[in-house]
Each structure stands twice: as structure tokens, then as C-alpha cells.
Amino acid sequence: MNPAAPSDRPSAEGPFRPRRLAAAAVLGLAALLGACVQPPEYPIEPVLTFRAISATTLDLSAPEEVFLSIDFTDGDGDLGQGNAEDPDADTVKNVIVEDSRVPGFPILYHIDEVVPRSSVQAISGRIDLRFNPGFFACLNGEVADTLTLSVKVVDRAGNESNVVRTPELLLLCP
């Protein structure tokens, strides 16, 4: 083929470049759709949803860790207090867990501040609570005991969430 001879292939050097035009159209459409996406709207009170618990039957003769996962939303993004590097951060107890067998005696936990990832204040995520081996105990002197755990959170403005409950837990007593 003679290098000076015109090619039979269409040229991508002219003002009409189909690939670049298609790419520009796709980027333009993506930008247009992105501008239409509305940030989530959640109430200012935290809202909890039960997600999972790692075990519902616990053999207390061989205690193990139990993990409880709860999803949350908070419209004004003020959930949690302080951070892991603040030595006084965990003095604020903002997670309240109650054992159905001993109502009125809450077990208090701390979660660090949940920082919004953008300029939108609404936040959502998951809270994972870990109960150490030996946390659960049989209270009635029987060979088995049952309970549920109730959980709620309080944000920095003092707004309380709804209460979520675990399924019934069966304790096999030693």
C-alpha cells in the first residue's frame, strides 16, 4: 500500500468523531441524571431496623460472643458522640439495651459520632453490638431461659429512636 495514497477507511481525524460524540453524550446524560438524584429524606429522630443476631440459641456451658446488627437512619446526621481518639468520648452512653427479663435496668453503650460523607446531613448505616462470652446468664434456676433484647439510640439533640427487638433468645443453662 502506498503511504501517500488515500485510505479506504473512514477517518477519525475530521470534525465528526463518532466515538467522542457518543462518549460526550453518555457523560452529559450521566451528569443530567446525577443532578436529578435527590438526597435521602429521613426524620430527624433516628430510625432503627433490626438486621440480624448471630445466634438465637446460646449454650451457656460453652459461652461465645454474640453479635447484634441494627440498621439506622438519621435525618439531621447527629448520631453518636466524639471519636475513638477522644479519651472522654465513651462517657456519653447513647445506645440503650434492655433485657426483657429485667425491665427498667438498661445496659448502656457508646457509639462514636457518625460523620456524614457529603454535604448532605442525612445519614444511614449499621450499628454492630458485640456481647462478650458470659454476658448472658440464666436468672430463673431452670435448665433453660428465654429473653429478648430491646435496643434504642439517642442522638446528640436528645431525640430517641424507635425500639427494635431481637427474636426470642433461648439460653441453655449449665
Backbone as CSV, one residue per row, in Angstrom:
resi,resn,N_x,N_y,N_z,CA_x,CA_y,CA_z,C_x,C_y,C_z
1,MET,0.849,-1.170,0.000,0.000,0.000,0.000,0.893,1.232,0.000
2,ASN,0.555,2.156,-0.814,1.315,3.381,-0.950,0.954,4.321,0.195
3,PRO,1.939,4.753,1.030,1.613,5.589,2.174,0.984,6.926,1.786
4,ALA,1.211,7.392,0.582,0.654,8.678,0.179,-0.747,8.540,-0.368
5,ALA,-1.168,7.308,-0.653,-2.494,7.098,-1.245,-3.570,7.230,-0.182
6,PRO,-4.718,7.785,-0.551,-5.797,7.890,0.422,-6.293,6.515,0.848
7,SER,-6.681,6.391,2.055,-7.162,5.124,2.604,-8.639,4.964,2.308
8,ASP,-9.075,3.714,2.221,-10.496,3.431,2.031,-11.260,3.478,3.353
9,ARG,-10.534,3.537,4.446,-11.193,3.574,5.768,-11.627,4.995,6.086
10,PRO,-12.755,5.117,6.846,-13.165,6.459,7.246,-12.156,7.037,8.229
11,SER,-11.977,8.316,8.179,-11.019,8.994,9.034,-11.683,9.442,10.325
12,ALA,-10.942,9.276,11.413,-11.425,9.762,12.712,-10.806,11.115,13.012
13,GLU,-10.139,11.702,12.023,-9.459,12.970,12.225,-10.337,14.160,11.886
14,GLY,-11.467,13.944,11.251,-12.337,15.050,10.849,-13.111,15.600,12.032
15,PRO,-13.948,16.632,11.788,-14.689,17.257,12.871,-15.753,16.334,13.485
16,PHE,-16.201,15.337,12.746,-17.213,14.406,13.249,-16.512,13.153,13.729
17,ARG,-16.451,12.972,15.027,-15.772,11.818,15.627,-16.828,11.027,16.388
18,PRO,-17.364,9.969,15.797,-18.481,9.253,16.411,-18.189,8.751,17.822
19,ARG,-17.004,8.243,18.081,-16.702,7.712,19.416,-16.683,8.828,20.458
20,ARG,-16.089,9.931,20.115,-16.024,11.043,21.062,-17.408,11.639,21.281
21,LEU,-18.195,11.694,20.223,-19.553,12.220,20.352,-20.388,11.315,21.256
22,ALA,-20.267,10.007,21.084,-21.011,9.055,21.922,-20.562,9.168,23.377
23,ALA,-19.255,9.290,23.596,-18.747,9.413,24.955,-19.254,10.703,25.598
24,ALA,-19.260,11.791,24.839,-19.754,13.063,25.367,-21.242,12.972,25.693
25,ALA,-21.996,12.280,24.843,-23.434,12.126,25.084,-23.682,11.324,26.358
26,VAL,-22.921,10.265,26.553,-23.082,9.435,27.753,-22.726,10.238,28.995
27,LEU,-21.620,10.982,28.951,-21.227,11.800,30.100,-22.258,12.887,30.383
28,GLY,-22.782,13.489,29.335,-23.805,14.516,29.516,-25.067,13.954,30.141
29,LEU,-25.481,12.789,29.673,-26.668,12.138,30.228,-26.445,11.752,31.688
30,ALA,-25.259,11.240,32.010,-24.947,10.873,33.397,-24.972,12.101,34.296
31,ALA,-24.422,13.218,33.825,-24.438,14.451,34.618,-25.859,14.946,34.822
32,LEU,-26.678,14.846,33.790,-28.073,15.282,33.889,-28.835,14.418,34.887
33,LEU,-28.650,13.103,34.813,-29.332,12.206,35.750,-28.809,12.400,37.167
34,GLY,-27.515,12.629,37.322,-26.936,12.845,38.646,-27.489,14.101,39.297
35,ALA,-27.766,15.117,38.485,-28.324,16.356,39.031,-29.759,16.156,39.495
36,CYS,-30.437,15.144,38.988,-31.825,14.888,39.344,-31.979,14.009,40.579
37,VAL,-30.908,13.382,41.026,-30.986,12.487,42.171,-31.174,13.320,43.438
38,GLN,-32.200,13.021,44.181,-32.493,13.741,45.410,-31.808,13.058,46.588
39,PRO,-31.259,13.851,47.511,-30.690,13.225,48.707,-31.797,12.572,49.513
40,PRO,-31.451,11.565,50.309,-32.482,10.894,51.099,-33.092,11.847,52.119
41,GLU,-34.369,11.648,52.388,-35.047,12.435,53.409,-35.478,11.486,54.517
42,TYR,-34.877,11.660,55.679,-35.198,10.853,56.846,-35.708,11.779,57.941
43,PRO,-36.499,11.261,58.879,-36.901,12.091,60.018,-35.685,12.446,60.871
44,ILE,-35.795,13.529,61.662,-34.656,13.941,62.492,-34.418,12.984,63.655
45,GLU,-35.431,12.197,64.016,-35.233,11.188,65.043,-34.586,9.969,64.387
46,PRO,-33.613,9.366,65.047,-33.035,8.147,64.475,-34.110,7.066,64.317
47,VAL,-34.013,6.309,63.247,-34.928,5.194,62.995,-34.081,3.932,62.902
48,LEU,-34.436,2.930,63.703,-33.701,1.668,63.739,-34.506,0.561,63.073
49,THR,-33.783,-0.379,62.472,-34.375,-1.581,61.888,-33.499,-2.758,62.291
50,PHE,-34.120,-3.785,62.860,-33.365,-4.992,63.227,-32.812,-5.617,61.964
51,ARG,-31.520,-5.990,61.983,-30.883,-6.627,60.826,-30.621,-8.098,61.102
52,ALA,-29.870,-8.400,62.179,-29.503,-9.801,62.435,-28.923,-9.950,63.832
53,ILE,-28.978,-11.186,64.307,-28.264,-11.570,65.522,-27.549,-12.880,65.205
54,SER,-26.344,-13.031,65.699,-25.515,-14.170,65.290,-25.991,-15.505,65.844
55,ALA,-26.757,-15.507,66.928,-27.251,-16.773,67.489,-28.538,-16.504,68.254
56,THR,-29.466,-17.433,68.170,-30.698,-17.313,68.954,-30.791,-18.409,70.008
57,THR,-29.910,-19.399,69.941,-29.795,-20.417,70.983,-28.371,-20.339,71.518
58,LEU,-28.273,-20.088,72.807,-26.963,-19.908,73.418,-26.742,-20.959,74.494
59,ASP,-25.714,-21.770,74.289,-25.354,-22.792,75.265,-24.395,-22.154,76.258
60,LEU,-24.873,-21.880,77.455,-24.066,-21.158,78.425,-22.966,-22.007,79.048
61,SER,-22.958,-23.336,78.772,-21.842,-24.158,79.245,-20.614,-23.951,78.349
62,ALA,-20.808,-23.372,77.168,-19.713,-23.035,76.254,-19.986,-21.636,75.699
63,PRO,-19.845,-20.598,76.528,-20.212,-19.242,76.105,-19.425,-18.778,74.881
64,GLU,-20.083,-17.998,74.062,-19.456,-17.444,72.862,-19.916,-16.004,72.686
65,GLU,-19.181,-15.262,71.861,-19.589,-13.894,71.561,-20.882,-13.920,70.748
66,VAL,-21.712,-12.922,70.968,-22.947,-12.762,70.207,-22.904,-11.379,69.576
67,PHE,-23.242,-11.302,68.298,-23.233,-10.046,67.565,-24.652,-9.678,67.158
68,LEU,-25.017,-8.429,67.395,-26.330,-7.914,67.046,-26.127,-6.755,66.071
69,SER,-26.778,-6.801,64.913,-26.652,-5.757,63.896,-27.982,-5.051,63.714
70,ILE,-27.908,-3.720,63.688,-29.093,-2.879,63.541,-28.783,-1.814,62.500
71,ASP,-29.691,-1.615,61.544,-29.555,-0.540,60.571,-30.167,0.726,61.155
72,PHE,-29.636,1.885,60.749,-30.182,3.150,61.243,-30.241,4.184,60.129
73,THR,-31.136,5.168,60.311,-31.150,6.395,59.526,-31.310,7.543,60.519
74,ASP,-30.807,8.719,60.138,-30.969,9.913,60.965,-30.945,11.120,60.040
75,GLY,-32.047,11.857,60.004,-32.211,12.947,59.053,-31.308,14.135,59.267
76,ASP,-30.939,14.435,60.512,-30.086,15.602,60.727,-28.638,15.219,61.041
77,GLY,-28.313,13.944,60.927,-26.921,13.496,60.990,-26.220,13.724,62.312
78,ASP,-26.954,13.682,63.419,-26.307,13.935,64.712,-26.307,12.710,65.614
79,LEU,-25.949,11.590,65.041,-25.911,10.346,65.801,-24.489,10.076,66.281
80,GLY,-24.359,9.615,67.511,-23.057,9.299,68.081,-22.430,10.517,68.740
81,GLN,-21.338,10.273,69.451,-20.684,11.344,70.204,-19.194,11.105,70.209
82,GLY,-18.398,12.122,69.892,-16.943,12.031,69.962,-16.384,11.054,68.941
83,ASN,-15.123,10.672,69.141,-14.482,9.703,68.254,-13.516,8.844,69.050
84,ALA,-12.985,7.841,68.399,-12.144,6.849,69.077,-10.876,7.467,69.661
85,GLU,-10.425,8.621,69.142,-9.202,9.237,69.634,-9.456,10.148,70.837
86,ASP,-10.706,10.411,71.151,-11.069,11.268,72.278,-11.216,10.404,73.527
87,PRO,-10.349,10.591,74.546,-10.403,9.710,75.723,-11.705,9.822,76.514
88,ASP,-12.425,10.939,76.391,-13.676,11.109,77.128,-14.912,10.781,76.297
89,ALA,-14.714,10.366,75.049,-15.841,10.169,74.139,-16.821,9.122,74.644
90,ASP,-16.322,8.044,75.208,-17.243,6.962,75.577,-17.948,7.201,76.908
91,THR,-17.810,8.397,77.473,-18.557,8.693,78.693,-20.025,8.977,78.383
92,VAL,-20.322,9.324,77.144,-21.705,9.559,76.730,-22.273,8.240,76.238
93,LYS,-23.264,7.742,76.937,-23.888,6.464,76.569,-25.120,6.771,75.732
94,ASN,-25.085,6.364,74.469,-26.155,6.725,73.547,-26.872,5.524,72.936
95,VAL,-26.524,4.334,73.357,-27.227,3.119,72.935,-27.765,2.452,74.195
96,ILE,-29.049,2.175,74.207,-29.692,1.601,75.394,-30.237,0.223,75.035
97,VAL,-29.760,-0.791,75.732,-30.192,-2.177,75.512,-30.898,-2.638,76.783
98,GLU,-32.018,-3.308,76.616,-32.755,-3.803,77.779,-33.083,-5.279,77.591
99,ASP,-32.822,-6.048,78.630,-33.143,-7.477,78.693,-34.595,-7.585,79.149
100,SER,-35.420,-8.319,78.408,-36.848,-8.416,78.731,-37.106,-9.014,80.114
101,ARG,-36.134,-9.733,80.655,-36.334,-10.361,81.964,-36.143,-9.393,83.116
102,VAL,-35.451,-8.283,82.868,-35.194,-7.296,83.919,-35.501,-5.890,83.393
103,PRO,-36.779,-5.623,83.118,-37.130,-4.298,82.594,-36.767,-3.198,83.588
104,GLY,-36.404,-2.065,83.039,-36.045,-0.944,83.897,-34.581,-0.920,84.299
105,PHE,-33.801,-1.890,83.872,-32.370,-1.927,84.158,-31.604,-1.948,82.836
106,PRO,-31.491,-0.788,82.194,-30.851,-0.751,80.876,-29.352,-1.010,80.941
107,ILE,-28.845,-1.521,79.852,-27.415,-1.720,79.665,-27.016,-0.643,78.658
108,LEU,-26.061,0.202,79.017,-25.723,1.370,78.206,-24.425,1.163,77.447
109,TYR,-24.426,1.608,76.193,-23.261,1.519,75.320,-23.014,2.874,74.681
110,HIS,-21.841,3.010,74.100,-21.452,4.241,73.411,-21.153,3.938,71.950
111,ILE,-21.609,4.815,71.060,-21.148,4.767,69.670,-20.519,6.115,69.348
112,ASP,-19.415,6.079,68.592,-18.751,7.301,68.164,-19.634,8.072,67.192
113,GLU,-19.302,9.343,67.027,-20.039,10.191,66.095,-19.991,9.599,64.695
114,VAL,-21.137,9.570,64.048,-21.231,9.124,62.661,-21.184,10.388,61.810
115,VAL,-20.118,10.540,61.036,-19.910,11.754,60.261,-20.506,11.579,58.865
116,PRO,-21.363,12.540,58.428,-21.895,12.464,57.064,-20.750,12.462,56.052
117,ARG,-20.909,11.723,54.958,-19.850,11.601,53.944,-19.910,12.697,52.880
118,SER,-20.902,13.557,52.945,-21.022,14.622,51.960,-21.673,15.816,52.636
119,SER,-22.052,16.798,51.842,-22.703,17.978,52.403,-24.130,17.666,52.850
120,VAL,-24.655,16.523,52.441,-25.987,16.105,52.861,-25.895,15.616,54.311
121,GLN,-26.739,16.144,55.189,-26.667,15.795,56.605,-27.286,14.440,56.932
122,ALA,-28.246,13.997,56.129,-28.909,12.718,56.400,-27.885,11.587,56.342
123,ILE,-27.959,10.685,57.321,-27.017,9.573,57.374,-27.776,8.258,57.517
124,SER,-27.114,7.194,57.127,-27.640,5.849,57.324,-26.448,4.927,57.492
125,GLY,-26.686,3.792,58.124,-25.594,2.861,58.330,-26.013,1.697,59.191
126,ARG,-25.032,1.079,59.823,-25.290,-0.105,60.639,-24.542,0.022,61.956
127,ILE,-25.207,-0.385,63.019,-24.599,-0.461,64.347,-24.422,-1.939,64.666
128,ASP,-23.210,-2.329,64.989,-22.914,-3.704,65.378,-22.551,-3.719,66.856
129,LEU,-23.324,-4.440,67.646,-23.039,-4.588,69.071,-22.472,-5.980,69.310
130,ARG,-21.453,-6.044,70.156,-20.838,-7.334,70.495,-21.055,-7.590,71.979
131,PHE,-21.583,-8.760,72.280,-21.782,-9.182,73.662,-20.733,-10.254,73.957
132,ASN,-19.902,-9.996,74.940,-18.818,-10.915,75.284,-19.352,-12.224,75.839
133,PRO,-18.540,-13.303,75.747,-18.948,-14.557,76.387,-19.201,-14.297,77.872
134,GLY,-20.228,-14.866,78.383,-20.555,-14.655,79.785,-21.503,-13.493,80.028
135,PHE,-21.828,-12.729,78.994,-22.759,-11.610,79.162,-24.136,-12.112,79.564
136,PHE,-24.581,-13.182,78.918,-25.912,-13.720,79.189,-25.834,-14.710,80.351
137,ALA,-26.831,-14.665,81.216,-26.873,-15.577,82.360,-28.310,-16.031,82.574
138,CYS,-28.450,-17.224,83.088,-29.782,-17.725,83.433,-30.171,-17.139,84.780
139,LEU,-31.383,-16.638,84.862,-31.823,-15.964,86.073,-32.822,-16.763,86.887
140,ASN,-33.434,-17.780,86.282,-34.550,-18.442,86.978,-34.200,-19.781,87.609
141,GLY,-32.950,-20.229,87.515,-32.551,-21.501,88.120,-33.034,-22.720,87.349
142,GLU,-33.624,-22.534,86.193,-34.113,-23.646,85.364,-33.005,-24.110,84.417
143,VAL,-33.300,-25.144,83.628,-32.322,-25.639,82.661,-32.306,-24.799,81.390
144,ALA,-33.320,-23.949,81.215,-33.378,-23.070,80.047,-34.074,-21.767,80.444
145,ASP,-33.762,-20.735,79.720,-34.345,-19.424,79.971,-34.530,-18.748,78.613
146,THR,-35.485,-17.847,78.525,-35.703,-17.114,77.279,-35.729,-15.621,77.560
147,LEU,-35.371,-14.846,76.541,-35.384,-13.402,76.657,-35.394,-12.776,75.273
148,THR,-35.698,-11.505,75.224,-35.478,-10.695,74.028,-34.672,-9.487,74.475
149,LEU,-33.958,-8.894,73.536,-33.249,-7.655,73.796,-33.963,-6.541,73.051
150,SER,-34.159,-5.404,73.723,-34.720,-4.212,73.103,-33.606,-3.187,72.995
151,VAL,-33.546,-2.489,71.859,-32.478,-1.521,71.629,-33.073,-0.217,71.117
152,LYS,-32.545,0.893,71.638,-32.853,2.204,71.077,-31.592,3.053,71.184
153,VAL,-31.554,4.152,70.436,-30.430,5.079,70.485,-30.962,6.482,70.745
154,VAL,-30.073,7.330,71.215,-30.394,8.731,71.455,-29.348,9.563,70.711
155,ASP,-29.813,10.523,69.886,-28.853,11.354,69.154,-28.405,12.539,70.017
156,ARG,-27.500,13.357,69.485,-26.934,14.458,70.268,-27.973,15.511,70.649
157,ALA,-29.064,15.621,69.909,-30.127,16.574,70.243,-31.084,16.006,71.288
158,GLY,-30.881,14.742,71.670,-31.757,14.112,72.653,-32.940,13.387,72.042
159,ASN,-33.005,13.307,70.712,-34.093,12.578,70.054,-33.891,11.079,70.230
160,GLU,-34.915,10.400,70.722,-34.849,8.945,70.895,-35.383,8.251,69.653
161,SER,-34.753,7.160,69.314,-35.207,6.352,68.181,-36.392,5.491,68.592
162,ASN,-36.914,4.795,67.623,-37.866,3.728,67.906,-37.118,2.591,68.605
163,VAL,-37.850,1.646,69.153,-37.252,0.488,69.829,-37.332,-0.708,68.891
164,VAL,-36.210,-1.402,68.715,-36.213,-2.655,67.957,-35.974,-3.795,68.935
165,ARG,-36.536,-4.947,68.617,-36.397,-6.128,69.485,-35.808,-7.286,68.697
166,THR,-35.017,-8.062,69.397,-34.475,-9.275,68.786,-35.557,-10.346,68.787
167,PRO,-35.366,-11.365,67.978,-36.217,-12.545,68.153,-35.941,-13.117,69.545
168,GLU,-36.784,-14.014,69.983,-36.576,-14.624,71.297,-35.274,-15.420,71.295
169,LEU,-34.494,-15.229,72.355,-33.241,-15.948,72.528,-33.465,-17.038,73.566
170,LEU,-32.948,-18.224,73.272,-33.042,-19.360,74.177,-31.684,-19.569,74.822
171,LEU,-31.646,-19.509,76.154,-30.431,-19.775,76.905,-30.480,-21.190,77.455
172,LEU,-29.500,-21.989,77.126,-29.387,-23.336,77.694,-28.468,-23.230,78.897
173,CYS,-29.018,-23.423,80.079,-28.294,-23.177,81.325,-27.474,-24.405,81.718
174,PRO,-26.259,-24.185,82.244,-25.414,-25.331,82.640,-25.933,-25.987,83.922
